[in-house]
Amino acid sequence: IARRASDMELLRATEQRLETIIQESVDAILITGRLMSKITMANRAFLDLVGRTANEVVGGSLFDFMPIAGQRYQTFYAAAARSGSAVRRYARPGRRSRRGRY
């Protein structure tokens, strides 16, 4: 039981450290649920970029902030999310990186 409590404490500390890194990043970062269904976390840089508050963003869809992207990008990001690969910053729909990933 003591080991499990120690493991849980370590996990909480690691989660807090990761959240701090995300929140303090100068790059816009948002975390979504499975298959990019709902935004679960957005850092200050993302909120500043889209001009919204966390309450307005969390629970919404990424495509609420990218309406011009349309169905083409939604399909691309959904495929990338299903593959488990990172979505590259400059990736384009229908194009794969040199490594064969989105």
N, C-alpha and C positions, 0 to 999 in steps of 0.2 A: 504494500500500500504506500509506503514511504517513497519507493522508487517511482511509482506512478504519479504521485503528487509532485515529485521533483521533475519528472518528464513534462507534466502539464505546465509547471511554472516556466520551464525552458521554452516550451512551445508558445506560451503567452508572450514571453520576452522577445522571441524571434518575430512573432506577428507584429508586435508593437514597433520593433526596429524596422521591419519592412514597410509598415504603414508610414513611418516617419520619413523613410527614404523616398517613397512615392510622393508624399505630400510636399516635401521640400525640393523636389526636382524642378529645374527650370524648364524641362520638357513637359508638354501636355501629355498626361497619362490618364486613361480611364480604364476601369476594370468592368468587364461585362460577365453576365451569366453564360451558361452553356449556349453555344451557337449564336452568340451576340444578341441574345434575346432582350435582356434588360441591363442597364448600367447599374452597377452595385457600388462603385466608388469613382470619384473624379478628383484629381488634384487641383490646386489653386491655379496652375498654369492653364489647364484645360478650361476651368471656369472663366478665367480672364479672357481666354481666346474666344469663347462663345458668348461672353457677356451674360452669364446666368449664375444663379446661386446653386449650391449643392442640392437644396430642396427641389429646385426646378429640374435638375438633371437626373438625380438618382431615381431609378424606377422607370425612366424613359428609355428610348431606343437611340442608338448612335445616329440613326438616319433621321431623327427629329432635328439634328443639327447639321445634316448634310442632305437637304431635300433635293438638291440638284443632281446628286449621285444617282438617284433613281434605282430601278430594278437591276440594272447591269452591275452596279457595285454591291448591292445587297446580295446577289447571287455569288459574287466573287468572295466577299468576306464570309459568307456562310460556308462556302466550300473550304476556305482556309481554316475556319474554326473547326469544322468537322475533321480536317486532316491532322489537327493538333500542331501544325507548324506555326511559327510566328509570322505575322503579317508584316512584311518589310515596308519600310517607310515610303519607298518610291515605287512600290509594286503597282502594276497596272492590271486591270481585268484581262483575263485570258492569256497573260504572259507569265511564264515561270522564270525563276532565277536560274543561274548557271548550274545550281545544285538540283534543279528539277522541282523546287518547292515554290509556293506562292510567296 
